[in-house]
Structures are given as C-alpha cells and as structure tokens.
C-alpha cells in the first residue's frame, strides 16, 4: 500500500509533463500554420483592418456687437480632405495626387506641398484641402474605392457676415504656420489647426477656438466600419460680445465714405470703442480659400494698403489739434497770461524764412488764448511756444496726454507714434534743436506723429478732466449654449494727470469756442448736441494737399458722463481736398444724438457725401 502511494505522485508528474508537451506542440503547430503556411492571408487581413482616430474640430465662438442680437461672425458647414500617406502604395501616390487635384479643383502643386516624399511613411492623416463643398465630397465618395488613404471630415468654415469696415477689427483666420506652431505648441496647438491671424480673431484666439473632439473607429482598407467606435464630442469656443455698436459703425463708415482715412468713436467714461473705421477695408472671407492666389496678391500690392488699420497702424502730424496740448501747457504752467494778446499780422519773420499764418495779411489781429484757440492762430502759438512755454514743457504735456506710447488696445499691431526731443534730434540727425523746431512742434507739424486712436484718447482725457481709460473692444465673454455672461470687462485707467481740474475746465471752454465762434462754427452748427473739439490741417509736402483732422467730444456739458462720446476723424491728403473730417463728424454726432441713419442725418444737415465741400486751412 505504501509503495502505491509513493508511485502516484510520479505518475501525476508524468501526466502533467505529457500534457504540457502536447499543449506546446499544438501551439507550435498553430503558430507555424499562421506565420508560415497562412502568413500572407493574415498579413493581408491586418493591412485591411485598422483602428483610425479622427479629430473632430471644435466650432469657433461667434462674435457679436454690443447689442448681442445678430452675429457679426459665425460658422458655416464645410469639409476638410486628408490623405494618410502610409496607406497609399508608393507606386500609386503620383496618380492619386493628380486625380485628387482634379476632383478638388486645386493645383497639383498645392497637394504636393502637403505630401512631400519625406512623410510617405506616416499613418497620420495630413489635411490637403479645407473649406471643401459638400458636392465635392460627394464626388470623392463615389470614387473612394479607388482613392486609397483619402478621407474627409466636417470642418466648420468662418463666415464674416456683411462685415464691411469691421474687417480691421474682427480680423480673419488661417492655417497655422510652422513659426506659429513653434511658439504655440506648448499651449496645445497642432499642425493643421486654424488660428486667428489678425484683429479680435487673433487677440482672443484661445477663447474663441474651443476644444476639439475625437472619434476612434475600426475600419477596413476601404474606410468601412467593422467594429464599435468611441466618440468624444468637441466643445465650442466662447462667444465674444464687442463694445462696437453696429449702428454707429455703419454711420461712421458711410460718413467717411470712400475717402482714405479713419474714424474712431469712443465712450470717454469707460474707454469702450463704439466704432472704428479704416478705409479702404477688405473682405476677410477671401482668407477662407485654400489657395489665396491672385486675391491676396491684389491686397498686398494695392498702393492704398487695405490691410492696414489706419486707426492704430498709421501715424500723422497732429497739425492744429496739437493746440489742445499747447493750451493745456500754457494754462498749467502760467507760461503766458491767457487774457494777454498777441498781434497776428498774418506772417512772422524768424530765422531765414517767413512764417505765414493760415490767414494771410492782414491776419487775425490781436488775440488772447481763447481767441487764438478758436481761430487756430499759428502766430500766437509760435510766439508762446518758442518764447514762453519751451520745448521741454511741450514734450512733457504731449506725453502726459499719451503721445509717443501705445494705448494698449486689445487688437494686435498698434504703433506708438512719435514725440521728438532735442536729445533725439542731436542723436539721430546730428543737428541741434532750433527755435524753428519748437515753432513747428507748437502747431503740430515737424517730427511729431500721432495715431487717430491716440488723438481720440487726448480729447477723452480733456473731457474726463485728466483721466483716460484704456481703449478696448471686448465687452463680454458668453457661454455659447446658454448665453450667460462668463466675463465682463471693466474700465481700466490708463493714465491720470496730476493737473488740477480747473486746467481742463479752461481747455474744454476753449475747445467749445472752436465750435461756437471759431474755425468749425458753420460745419458743426447742429441742434442735436453741443460739441467741443479742434480742427487740424496737416501739411505733407504736397501742393494743395493736406490731411484733414477733427477731434471732439459731445455733449460739451452734461450731468451724465455715460452719454458722452468722443469722435476723431482723419482724411488723408491723397483725397481731393474738401475739409471732410469736420463734416464727417457732424453727420456722426447728428446720427448718434438724433437717433438717425446716415441718410437721415446728412439730409437734416444738408450735407451730401458725394459733393466736394471746399474748406479752409487752419
């Protein structure tokens, strides 16, 4: 009995050993059959079935004006076509590119640029065309069996709705470049992403772009599903509400007309931009095309430079509008008694030249500060600026008003303008600053340069009694589904002057005198609102050609600062001389405060936009 018990474990071990050997042999035979005898069959099946992950693009947020009614920018249905290079036999790639180009109606070279031989090994889809119409996708679908590696997916296209002069504010989108990807890769951006290229689209791209989704599915070589798929839905970007009032924007756009220049309308009490027009503008929808071609070339070669936002990217001599700064300095420094007069004979001899006022002989006669501002007398400001106020004070007050610095507006591309100094002239031009330089600077000529937005900030600061708010275009960020406000922009003080309020009170009175008794009396004699401002005519070295300026605010006096608006208009010298900036401003104020359209306002004022109105230089 004992010997039998001792033999049983050995028997069991032998049985287990035999079982293991049998299993091993069975597996070896099966592996041999699969890898050697039937290897080609299984390799073919592996090639014909794959798991494919597709990115589902997120819709960009929509953009609205301040009333949050109809969107200025929305998304429309479109498709993108991709090619997975590794799924295309090398011998068939050339033929595939040719056939795909014919179906998509694009140049063959466009697809070749996207599919260089160096990426033929990639199993990652490469986008070769965007904004493809549904009809083209239908044509692709009919031939999909003979187009290996070709796929498509929904990719919303940006649609700019009757945007007109808003193009410089809104901007446009386009495919990400290598340089942009290098800078933005760590923020989650990828190749083939669509990003904002200019304006609001670029400034707030991370808010607008949303979060893409993904779909993973098992497909055969023909793209047919052969298994379950997993889907993560995309998240739409946030909606943006701008400070722009579409009605005022249209009013300003029509008032400027087809004159090269710019208009800026703001609310001084908050820094909100109600309208910003730069002419000529452009159609941002052309940037939706995969191949811009001749349309883009026409834009960049246009001598009128429609891609430039003249409100923030062009600077001009401020001309007589600079007398607001001069008046502020004269009063604050008590440099020359405001009631004391200077005799304007129409011309002044200084150095080796004769300096002529815009009113030739017999000139303006005897003028005090208030009268000199109203009549825009150059001789008064030449004398006081050169002999009493001095260049250092002029520079300091110009900088106090924000000249020479960017305003920090929330769209890219703003330039700073320029305020010259004796030190700059000595270092840059190797010349000493002369009294004639101070005289030129005193009337806004010479080296001084300012953007229309900076000038609008200047008049806003005077209206606010020394405070200027940072100009901004974003009003709110809203949830795209519920419309709930997620973020609301608050006024931000850009600069606060140390000058007493009484100084700005006197400056405002003098600005009102320009309208009530001075150079802008007749064009701005409107009943809708009282205006305070300053005209300007900038010499640019062209015979009978001047930039036409007018910067102002209204109402002149009010108990409610919220109702005030500031308007600045520049009409460039390349236009026929017609002193249009003042008339343009009159139409805008009439439209805003009488609640009229451009047509109604111009008819009320008796101003026809298509007529040349001869003005006076001042």
C-alpha positions in Angstrom: 0.0 0.0 0.0 2.8 2.4 0.9 4.6 1.7 -2.4 1.4 2.5 -4.4 1.2 5.9 -2.7 4.8 6.6 -3.5 4.2 5.8 -7.2 1.1 8.1 -7.6 3.0 11.5 -7.5 5.4 10.3 -10.1 2.5 9.2 -12.3 0.8 12.5 -11.9 4.0 14.4 -12.8 4.4 12.3 -15.9 0.8 13.0 -16.9 1.3 16.8 -16.4 4.6 16.7 -18.3 2.9 15.0 -21.2 0.0 17.5 -21.1 2.4 20.4 -21.2 4.3 18.9 -24.1 1.1 18.3 -26.0 -0.1 21.9 -25.5 3.3 23.3 -26.6 3.4 21.1 -29.7 -0.2 22.2 -30.5 0.7 25.8 -30.2 3.8 25.4 -32.2 1.9 23.8 -35.0 -0.7 26.5 -34.9 1.9 29.3 -34.9 3.7 27.6 -37.8 0.5 27.4 -39.7 -0.4 31.0 -39.0 3.0 32.5 -39.7 4.4 30.3 -42.4 1.6 28.4 -44.1 -1.1 31.1 -43.9 1.1 34.2 -43.2 0.1 36.0 -46.4 -3.5 35.7 -45.5 -3.2 37.1 -42.0 -0.9 39.9 -43.2 -3.5 41.0 -45.7 -6.2 41.0 -43.1 -4.0 43.1 -40.7 -3.5 45.6 -43.5 -7.2 45.7 -44.3 -8.4 46.4 -40.8 -7.1 49.3 -38.7 -8.1 51.5 -35.8 -8.4 55.1 -37.0 -8.6 58.1 -34.8 -10.2 61.2 -36.3 -10.1 64.7 -34.8 -13.5 66.4 -34.7 -12.8 70.2 -35.0 -14.5 72.5 -32.5 -16.5 75.3 -33.8 -15.1 78.7 -33.0 -17.1 81.0 -30.9 -19.3 83.6 -32.6 -18.7 87.3 -32.4 -21.4 89.9 -31.7 -21.7 93.7 -31.4 -22.6 95.2 -28.1 -26.4 94.5 -28.5 -25.9 90.7 -28.8 -28.5 90.3 -31.5 -27.2 89.1 -34.8 -23.7 87.7 -35.0 -21.0 89.5 -37.0 -19.1 86.3 -37.4 -20.5 82.8 -37.4 -19.6 79.2 -38.6 -20.9 77.5 -41.8 -20.7 73.8 -42.8 -17.7 72.8 -44.7 -15.3 69.8 -45.1 -11.6 69.1 -45.0 -10.0 66.4 -47.1 -7.0 64.4 -45.8 -4.6 61.7 -47.0 -2.9 59.1 -44.9 0.4 58.7 -46.7 1.3 55.2 -45.4 -2.0 53.8 -46.7 -1.1 54.8 -50.3 1.2 52.4 -52.2 4.3 54.3 -53.3 3.7 53.4 -56.9 0.2 54.9 -56.8 1.0 58.2 -55.0 1.7 60.2 -58.1 -1.6 59.1 -59.7 -3.5 59.7 -56.5 -2.3 63.3 -56.2 -3.3 64.0 -59.8 -6.8 62.6 -59.5 -7.4 64.3 -56.1 -6.3 67.6 -57.5 -8.8 67.2 -60.4 -11.7 66.4 -58.1 -10.9 69.2 -55.6 -10.3 71.6 -58.5 -7.0 72.8 -57.0 -3.5 72.9 -58.3 -1.5 69.7 -58.2 1.4 71.6 -56.6 -0.8 72.5 -53.6 -1.3 68.9 -52.7 2.4 68.0 -53.4 3.4 70.7 -50.9 1.3 69.0 -48.3 2.6 65.5 -49.2 6.3 65.6 -49.7 8.1 62.2 -50.0 9.6 62.6 -46.6 6.3 61.8 -44.9 5.1 58.9 -47.0 5.7 56.6 -44.0 3.2 58.4 -41.8 0.0 56.8 -40.7 -1.3 60.2 -39.5 -3.8 61.9 -41.8 -2.5 65.0 -43.5 -5.0 67.7 -44.4 -4.6 68.6 -48.1 -7.7 70.8 -48.6 -10.0 72.8 -46.4 -13.4 74.5 -46.9 -14.5 71.8 -49.4 -18.1 72.0 -50.5 -20.5 69.1 -50.0 -20.8 68.5 -53.7 -17.1 67.8 -54.0 -17.2 65.4 -51.1 -20.0 63.6 -52.8 -17.8 63.2 -55.9 -15.0 61.9 -53.7 -17.3 59.4 -52.1 -18.3 57.9 -55.5 -14.6 57.1 -56.1 -13.4 56.3 -52.6 -12.7 52.6 -53.5 -10.0 53.8 -55.9 -8.6 56.5 -53.7 -6.6 54.7 -51.0 -5.7 56.8 -47.9 -8.2 59.5 -48.7 -10.7 60.6 -46.0 -12.7 63.7 -45.1 -14.4 65.2 -42.1 -16.6 68.1 -41.2 -14.7 71.3 -40.6 -16.7 74.5 -40.0 -15.7 77.5 -42.0 -15.6 81.0 -40.7 -18.2 83.3 -42.3 -18.0 87.1 -42.0 -21.5 88.5 -42.5 -21.6 91.8 -44.4 -18.7 92.9 -42.3 -17.5 95.9 -44.3 -15.3 98.3 -42.3 -15.3 95.8 -39.3 -12.7 93.7 -41.2 -9.9 95.5 -39.4 -11.5 95.0 -36.0 -12.6 91.3 -36.5 -9.6 90.1 -38.5 -9.5 86.7 -40.1 -8.4 83.1 -39.5 -6.0 80.8 -41.4 -3.9 77.7 -41.1 -1.2 77.7 -38.5 2.3 78.2 -39.8 5.5 76.4 -38.7 6.7 79.5 -36.9 3.3 79.9 -35.1 3.3 76.2 -34.2 6.8 76.5 -32.7 5.6 79.3 -30.4 2.1 77.8 -29.6 2.9 74.1 -29.4 3.0 74.1 -25.6 -0.4 75.7 -25.5 -2.0 72.7 -27.2 -1.9 73.9 -30.8 -1.2 71.3 -33.5 -0.4 71.1 -37.2 -3.4 71.9 -39.4 -5.0 74.0 -36.7 -6.9 77.1 -37.8 -6.0 80.1 -35.7 -6.7 83.8 -35.7 -4.4 85.8 -37.8 -5.4 89.4 -37.1 -7.8 91.6 -35.1 -10.1 90.1 -32.5 -9.7 86.6 -34.1 -6.1 86.7 -33.2 -6.2 88.6 -29.9 -8.8 86.2 -28.3 -7.9 83.0 -30.3 -7.6 80.9 -27.2 -11.1 81.9 -26.0 -12.7 81.5 -29.5 -11.1 78.2 -30.6 -12.8 75.8 -28.2 -11.7 72.2 -27.6 -11.6 69.6 -30.3 -13.2 66.1 -30.0 -12.0 62.7 -31.2 -13.6 59.7 -32.8 -11.8 56.3 -32.8 -13.2 53.5 -35.1 -12.1 50.2 -36.6 -12.3 50.3 -40.4 -11.2 48.1 -43.3 -8.9 49.2 -46.1 -11.9 51.0 -47.8 -12.7 53.0 -44.7 -15.8 50.9 -43.9 -16.6 50.4 -40.2 -16.0 46.9 -39.0 -16.3 47.4 -35.2 -17.5 49.7 -32.5 -16.4 53.3 -32.3 -15.6 55.7 -29.4 -16.5 59.4 -29.7 -15.6 62.4 -27.5 -17.6 65.4 -28.6 -15.9 68.7 -29.2 -16.6 71.8 -27.1 -17.5 75.0 -29.0 -15.5 78.2 -28.2 -16.9 81.0 -26.2 -18.9 83.8 -27.8 -17.5 87.3 -27.7 -19.5 90.5 -27.4 -17.7 93.6 -28.6 -18.1 97.2 -27.5 -18.9 98.1 -31.1 -22.3 99.5 -31.8 -23.2 98.2 -35.3 -25.5 101.2 -36.0 -22.7 103.7 -35.1 -20.2 101.7 -37.1 -22.4 101.8 -40.2 -23.0 105.5 -39.6 -19.2 106.3 -39.4 -18.5 104.0 -42.3 -20.9 105.8 -44.6 -19.9 109.3 -43.3 -16.3 108.7 -44.1 -17.3 107.2 -47.5 -14.7 106.2 -50.0 -12.1 108.5 -48.6 -8.8 107.1 -47.4 -8.6 107.7 -43.7 -10.0 106.6 -40.4 -12.7 107.3 -37.8 -12.7 106.4 -34.1 -15.7 106.8 -31.8 -15.4 106.0 -28.1 -17.1 106.5 -24.8 -14.6 108.5 -22.8 -16.0 107.5 -19.4 -15.2 103.8 -20.0 -12.7 103.5 -22.9 -15.2 101.5 -24.9 -14.8 101.7 -28.7 -18.2 102.2 -30.3 -16.9 102.4 -33.8 -13.6 102.1 -35.6 -13.4 102.6 -39.4 -10.4 102.5 -41.6 -10.8 102.9 -45.4 -10.1 101.1 -47.6 -11.0 97.8 -45.9 -11.0 94.3 -47.3 -13.2 91.2 -47.4 -11.9 88.7 -44.8 -13.8 85.8 -46.4 -11.1 85.6 -49.1 -8.8 84.0 -46.5 -11.1 81.0 -46.3 -9.8 79.8 -49.6 -7.1 77.1 -49.5 -5.1 78.9 -52.2 -5.5 82.7 -51.9 -3.6 83.3 -55.2 -4.4 86.5 -57.0 -6.9 87.9 -54.5 -4.3 88.1 -51.7 -1.7 89.3 -54.1 -4.0 92.2 -55.1 -4.4 93.1 -51.5 -0.8 93.3 -50.6 0.2 95.1 -53.8 -2.6 97.7 -53.5 -0.9 101.1 -53.0 -3.7 102.2 -50.7 -2.8 99.3 -48.3 -6.3 98.0 -47.3 -4.8 95.5 -44.8 -3.6 98.4 -42.6 -5.9 99.6 -39.9 -5.2 103.3 -40.1 -6.8 104.0 -36.7 -3.9 102.3 -34.9 -1.3 101.4 -37.5 -0.8 104.8 -39.3 0.6 107.9 -37.7 0.2 111.5 -38.9 1.3 115.0 -38.0 -1.4 116.2 -35.5 -1.4 119.7 -37.0 -3.6 122.2 -35.2 -5.3 119.6 -33.0 -2.0 119.8 -31.1 -3.1 123.2 -29.8 -5.2 121.4 -27.2 -1.9 120.2 -25.7 -0.4 123.6 -26.1 -3.3 125.3 -24.4 -3.1 122.8 -21.5 0.6 123.6 -21.0 0.1 127.4 -21.3 -2.6 127.4 -18.6 -1.0 124.8 -16.3 2.4 126.5 -16.4 1.0 130.0 -16.4 3.5 130.5 -19.2 1.7 133.4 -20.8 -1.4 135.2 -19.3 -4.5 133.8 -21.0 -6.0 137.3 -21.3 -2.9 138.9 -22.8 -3.0 139.3 -26.5 -0.5 138.8 -29.4 -0.9 140.7 -32.6 -1.3 138.4 -35.7 -0.3 140.2 -38.8 -0.6 137.1 -41.0 3.1 136.4 -41.1 6.1 136.3 -38.9 9.8 136.6 -39.8 12.1 134.2 -37.9 15.5 132.9 -38.9 15.9 132.9 -42.6 12.3 132.4 -43.5 8.9 134.0 -43.4 6.3 132.0 -41.4 2.8 132.5 -42.6 -0.4 132.0 -40.6 -3.3 130.3 -42.4 -5.0 133.7 -42.5 -2.7 135.9 -44.6 -2.4 139.6 -44.3 -3.9 141.4 -42.5 -4.0 138.3 -40.2 -6.2 137.7 -37.2 -5.3 140.9 -35.4 -4.9 140.9 -31.6 -5.8 137.6 -30.0 -5.8 136.1 -26.4 -5.5 132.4 -25.7 -9.2 131.6 -26.0 -9.5 133.5 -29.3 -6.2 132.0 -30.7 -7.6 128.5 -30.0 -10.9 129.3 -31.6 -9.3 130.8 -34.7 -6.4 128.4 -34.7 -3.9 131.2 -35.0 -0.4 129.8 -35.7 1.4 133.1 -34.9 0.0 133.1 -31.4 1.2 129.6 -30.7 4.5 130.1 -32.5 5.4 133.0 -30.2 4.1 131.5 -27.0 5.6 128.0 -27.7 9.0 129.3 -28.6 9.5 132.2 -26.2 7.4 131.2 -23.1 6.4 127.6 -22.9 9.5 125.9 -24.3 10.2 122.6 -25.9 10.7 120.6 -22.7 7.3 121.6 -21.4 5.7 120.9 -24.7 7.2 117.4 -24.8 6.1 116.7 -21.2 2.5 117.7 -21.8 2.4 115.7 -25.1 3.5 112.7 -23.2 1.0 113.4 -20.3 -1.7 113.1 -23.0 -0.3 109.8 -24.1 1.5 110.7 -27.2 4.5 108.6 -28.0 3.1 105.5 -26.2 0.7 102.7 -27.3 -2.7 102.8 -25.8 -2.8 99.1 -25.2 -6.0 98.5 -27.3 -6.9 94.8 -27.4 -6.1 94.1 -31.0 -2.5 93.5 -32.3 -0.5 95.8 -34.5 -0.8 99.2 -32.7 2.1 101.6 -33.2 3.3 104.3 -30.7 3.5 107.4 -32.8 6.4 109.8 -32.0 7.2 112.8 -29.8 10.6 114.4 -30.8 13.0 115.9 -28.3 16.2 117.9 -28.7 18.2 114.9 -27.5 16.6 112.7 -30.2 17.4 115.2 -32.9 21.0 115.5 -31.8 21.5 111.7 -31.6 19.6 110.8 -34.7 20.1 113.7 -37.1 23.3 115.1 -35.6 21.7 118.5 -35.5 20.9 121.0 -32.7 17.3 121.7 -31.9 16.4 125.2 -33.2 13.7 127.7 -32.3 12.1 126.8 -35.6 11.7 123.2 -34.4 9.8 124.4 -31.4 7.6 126.6 -33.6 6.8 123.7 -35.8 6.1 121.4 -32.9 3.8 124.1 -31.3 1.3 123.8 -34.2 1.6 120.0 -34.6 4.0 120.0 -37.6 7.6 118.9 -37.8 8.5 115.5 -36.4 5.5 114.8 -34.2 3.4 111.8 -35.2 0.2 110.5 -33.7 -2.4 107.8 -34.5 -6.1 108.6 -34.6 -6.7 106.4 -31.5 -4.1 108.4 -29.6 -5.7 111.6 -30.6 -9.1 110.3 -29.5 -7.5 109.5 -26.1 -6.3 113.1 -25.9 -9.7 114.6 -26.4 -11.2 111.9 -24.0 -8.7 112.9 -21.3 -9.7 116.6 -21.6 -13.4 115.6 -21.5 -12.8 113.4 -18.4 -10.8 116.1 -16.5 -7.5 114.4 -16.7 -8.4 110.7 -16.7 -8.1 108.5 -19.7 -9.3 104.9 -19.8 -7.7 102.1 -21.7 -9.5 101.7 -25.0 -10.9 98.3 -25.5 -13.1 96.3 -28.0 -14.1 93.3 -25.8 -17.2 93.9 -23.7 -18.2 90.4 -22.6 -17.4 86.6 -22.9 -20.6 84.5 -23.1 -21.4 80.8 -22.9 -22.3 79.6 -26.5 -25.2 77.4 -25.3 -26.9 79.5 -22.6 -25.8 83.0 -23.5 -24.8 83.5 -19.8 -22.1 86.2 -19.2 -19.0 84.5 -18.0 -16.7 87.5 -18.0 -17.4 91.2 -18.2 -14.7 93.8 -19.0 -14.4 96.7 -16.5 -13.0 100.2 -17.3 -9.2 100.4 -16.7 -7.5 103.7 -16.0 -4.7 104.1 -18.5 -3.4 107.4 -17.1 -4.4 110.0 -14.7 -2.9 113.5 -14.9 -1.8 115.4 -11.8 -3.1 118.7 -13.2 -6.0 120.5 -11.4 -9.5 120.0 -12.8 -9.6 123.8 -13.3 -7.0 123.4 -16.1 -9.1 121.0 -18.0 -12.2 123.1 -17.5 -10.5 126.0 -19.2 -9.3 123.8 -22.0 -12.8 122.5 -22.6 -14.1 126.1 -22.8 -11.5 126.9 -25.4 -12.4 123.7 -27.3 -16.1 124.8 -27.2 -15.0 128.1 -28.6 -13.7 126.4 -31.8 -17.3 125.3 -32.4 -19.3 128.3 -31.2 -17.2 131.1 -32.6 -14.2 129.6 -34.4 -13.0 127.6 -37.4 -15.7 124.8 -37.1 -18.6 127.1 -36.4 -20.6 126.6 -39.5 -20.0 122.9 -40.3 -20.9 121.9 -36.7 -23.8 124.2 -36.1 -26.1 121.4 -35.3 -29.1 121.4 -32.9 -28.9 117.8 -31.7 -26.0 118.3 -29.3 -23.3 120.8 -28.2 -19.8 119.8 -29.4 -16.3 120.8 -28.2 -13.3 120.0 -30.3 -10.4 121.1 -32.5 -9.8 121.2 -36.3 -6.5 120.4 -37.9 -4.9 120.6 -41.3 -1.6 118.8 -41.6 0.9 119.8 -44.3 2.5 116.8 -46.0 4.7 118.5 -48.6 2.2 118.1 -51.5 0.8 121.2 -53.2 -2.8 121.8 -52.4 -2.9 118.5 -50.4 -3.4 118.3 -46.6 -4.5 115.8 -44.0 -7.9 116.9 -42.7 -8.3 116.3 -38.9 -11.2 116.8 -36.5 -11.2 115.6 -32.9 -14.0 116.3 -30.5 -16.5 115.1 -27.8 -20.1 115.8 -27.0 -22.2 116.8 -25.1 -19.9 119.7 -24.1 -21.6 119.9 -20.7 -23.6 117.0 -19.1 -24.5 115.6 -15.7 -24.2 112.1 -17.1 -20.7 111.3 -18.4 -22.0 107.9 -19.7 -23.8 109.7 -22.5 -20.6 111.4 -23.8 -18.9 110.2 -27.0 -15.6 111.2 -28.5 -15.1 111.3 -32.2 -11.8 111.6 -34.2 -11.7 111.7 -37.9 -8.6 111.8 -40.3 -9.0 112.1 -44.0 -5.6 111.6 -45.7 -4.1 114.1 -48.1 -4.3 111.7 -51.1 -8.0 112.5 -51.3 -9.3 115.6 -53.0 -9.1 118.5 -50.6 -12.6 119.1 -49.1 -12.1 119.5 -45.4 -14.3 116.5 -44.9 -13.2 115.5 -41.4 -15.4 118.2 -39.8 -18.5 117.3 -42.0 -18.0 113.6 -41.3 -18.0 114.3 -37.6 -21.2 116.5 -37.9 -23.0 113.6 -39.6 -21.9 111.1 -36.9 -23.0 113.4 -34.0 -26.3 114.1 -35.7 -26.9 110.4 -36.2 -26.0 109.4 -32.6 -27.8 112.1 -30.7 -30.8 112.5 -33.0 -31.1 108.7 -33.5 -30.8 109.0 -37.3 -29.3 106.9 -40.0 -26.6 108.3 -42.2 -29.1 109.2 -44.9 -31.4 111.0 -42.4 -28.5 112.8 -40.7 -26.9 114.1 -43.9 -30.3 115.2 -45.2 -31.0 117.0 -41.9 -27.7 118.8 -42.1 -27.9 119.5 -45.8 -24.6 117.6 -46.4 -24.1 115.4 -49.4 -21.3 112.9 -49.1 -20.7 112.8 -52.8 -20.1 116.6 -53.2 -16.8 118.3 -52.7 -17.0 120.8 -49.9 -14.2 123.4 -50.1 -12.8 124.2 -46.7 -10.3 126.5 -45.1 -6.8 125.6 -43.9 -6.1 126.3 -40.2 
